[in-house]
Amino acid sequence: MYLAPEEKEKIFAKHGKSKNDTGSAEGQIALFTYRIEHLTKHLKNNHKDYNTERSLVKLVGKRRSLLDYLMKKDILRYRAIVKELNLRK
């Protein structure tokens, strides 16, 4: 697997409430962002890998949905995670 459990814990500890808080929107957005970056690098070398391309599009949609949810629930948390992960709308 491309992501070790220790790396996942670091992501959740940095962006979530704790290393075991895998359900927070911020933690999930950070994990999706990491996975999107990984798949993007893979697709640069393997441009004919259409299954990975489809997975990437689905992940971007999931992240967008979570960002929209966070924007509706708490705009300050949304702005913080967008700034922290260097995302833009």
CORBELVEN-V326150 format. One record per residue. N is the residue number from 1. RES is the residue in one small letter. NEAR is the number of other C-alpha atoms within 8 Angstrom. D_LAST is the distance of its C-alpha to the last C-alpha in whole Angstrom. Layout:
{{N & RES & NEAR & D_LAST} {N & RES & NEAR & D_LAST}}
This chain:
{{1 & m & 3 & 30} {2 & y & 3 & 27} {3 & l & 6 & 27} {4 & a & 7 & 30} {5 & p & 6 & 30} {6 & e & 6 & 30} {7 & e & 8 & 27} {8 & k & 10 & 25} {9 & e & 10 & 27} {10 & k & 9 & 26} {11 & i & 13 & 22} {12 & f & 18 & 23} {13 & a & 12 & 25} {14 & k & 9 & 22} {15 & h & 10 & 19} {16 & g & 14 & 21} {17 & k & 9 & 24} {18 & s & 8 & 27} {19 & k & 12 & 27} {20 & n & 7 & 29} {21 & d & 11 & 26} {22 & t & 9 & 24} {23 & g & 6 & 23} {24 & s & 9 & 20} {25 & a & 10 & 17} {26 & e & 9 & 16} {27 & g & 14 & 19} {28 & q & 11 & 18} {29 & i & 11 & 14} {30 & a & 12 & 15} {31 & l & 11 & 18} {32 & f & 11 & 16} {33 & t & 10 & 14} {34 & y & 8 & 17} {35 & r & 8 & 19} {36 & i & 11 & 16} {37 & e & 8 & 17} {38 & h & 8 & 20} {39 & l & 11 & 20} {40 & t & 9 & 18} {41 & k & 8 & 21} {42 & h & 8 & 24} {43 & l & 12 & 23} {44 & k & 7 & 23} {45 & n & 6 & 27} {46 & n & 7 & 27} {47 & h & 7 & 26} {48 & k & 5 & 28} {49 & d & 8 & 27} {50 & y & 7 & 26} {51 & n & 6 & 26} {52 & t & 9 & 23} {53 & e & 10 & 21} {54 & r & 8 & 21} {55 & s & 8 & 21} {56 & l & 11 & 18} {57 & v & 8 & 16} {58 & k & 8 & 17} {59 & l & 10 & 16} {60 & v & 10 & 12} {61 & g & 8 & 13} {62 & k & 8 & 14} {63 & r & 11 & 12} {64 & r & 8 & 9} {65 & s & 8 & 12} {66 & l & 10 & 13} {67 & l & 11 & 9} {68 & d & 8 & 10} {69 & y & 8 & 14} {70 & l & 12 & 13} {71 & m & 11 & 11} {72 & k & 7 & 14} {73 & k & 6 & 17} {74 & d & 8 & 16} {75 & i & 9 & 13} {76 & l & 6 & 15} {77 & r & 9 & 15} {78 & y & 11 & 11} {79 & r & 9 & 11} {80 & a & 8 & 13} {81 & i & 10 & 12} {82 & v & 10 & 9} {83 & k & 8 & 11} {84 & e & 7 & 14} {85 & l & 8 & 12} {86 & n & 6 & 10} {87 & l & 7 & 7} {88 & r & 4 & 4} {89 & k & 2 & 0}}
